[in-house]
Amino acid sequence: MFESGGSLRDRLRAALAQPVRHRRLRLDAAVTERADLSALGGHWFETPLGPGYVIESVYDGGHCHGSVPLRHALGLPTQRLAAQARDPRLAEVEPGRFVYVDTETTGLGGAGTMVFLCGVASFEGSVLRLRQFLLPGPEYEGGLLGGLGEALEAAGALVSYNGKAFDLPALETRYILSRQRPRLRELPHLDLLHPNRRLFRGQLASHRLAEVERELLGFEREEDCPSAEVPLRYQWFVRSGDPTHLRPVLRHNAWDVLSLVALAAYLGQSCGDPGRPLQAARAAAYAGDWRLAAEAFEAAAGRAQTRAERLEALEGAARAWAKAGDPDRAIAGWRALIAEPRARRVAPYVELGRLLERQKGDRAGALAAVEEAIRLAEAGILRPGTGDLSLEALRRRARRLGSKVGALPDP
């Protein structure tokens, strides 16, 4: 039987023999009761969202990550990178205000996935400061999010590798679940994965960051923690309280972030480097600078290392000259591609015919190009494609052109 008086909550607690909690548990009081994290070399900090733990490292600008000195990221060609990211805001950001972000999570995705480590690097003068915000336990997520928020206050732009698809959504989910409004989407974002795929297409066996580091930056990871092992090591740490499980993860994350800095510098240089004409041409074409792209493609054709690169460069030059409004050089480009040994494609003949007809008014020349394509395709020398490049489409084009020049082809 309940005693009279007192609140309903007090009477229910009394019935269940539960102690009355007079004040909210202070998380910072529990910090000293946790396993000693000093082996990680970090320190606790306070934020309005609660306490957090961070490991900090400082790298001199002359430090080389592979073959790239980190200070080269202070000279990023932001105009070129803005064109590659299709975000004009990047062009207005000083390179020193770029913030490089990489996360490690407890799983592959979903609302239940937690970010347990977030590496954030930014330049302070000529040195690079890396802060790795660690989640000692779920109750300290506010500290991680608060510390990251403070680290991004002065950021002008974000740099990641596949961050648009993975890192940012993971962080945004945690902020939203914590009833916080993240600033992440407000910032210009350079996701290096996409320009890397575009500029170095066909050159790399894989576009995984570890492969890119090795092939482009000359950085070889020694005794790295495999990505699949990262969440497992965090689980071992949570269960055992032994922070040594996390040392390989911290190193793995630090290498990821340093690679972002070095790769941003490498890609920025590649966008306009005469020594890498194919990459410069691809970058200019993506940016819509067709005359620059055409000239770079022509240079790339003369320096191509493989047949595939040469064919791409010749075709790229022809298309770029057409878009640059120079049909004569575009026509010369398609004829150069047609003359290339074993260039067994129908497209150059079709494009040549279109230019001759539409830009030069030379219907007879256009008909000759299409008829040659038909002859070679019927002989098995050219491989017809689909749609406008099919053999039937070529025959229809030939009949149309033939009727205009007064010479219908035989059916």
Buried (B, 14 or more C-beta within 10 A) or exposed (E): EEEEEEEEEEBEBEEEEEEEEEEEEEBEEBBEEBEEBEEBEBEBBEBEBBBBBBBEBEBEBEBBBBEBBBBBBBEBBBBBBBBBBEBEBBBEBEBBEBBBBBBBBBEEEEEEBBBBBBBBBBBEEEBBBBBBBBBBBEBBBBBBBBBBBBBBEEBBBBBBBBBBEBBBBBBBBBBEEBEBEBBBEEBBBBBBBBBBEBBBEEEBEEBBBBEBBBBBBBBEBEEEBEEEBBBBBBEBBBEEBEBEBBBBBBBBBBBBBBBBBBBBBBBBBBBBBEEBBBBBBBBBBBBEBBBBBBBBBBBBBEBBEEEEBBBBBBBBBBBBBBBBEBBEBBBBBBBBBBEBEEBEBBBBBBBBBBBBBEBEEBBBBBBBBBBBBBEBBEEEEBEBBEEEBBBEBBBEBBBBBBEBBEEEBEE
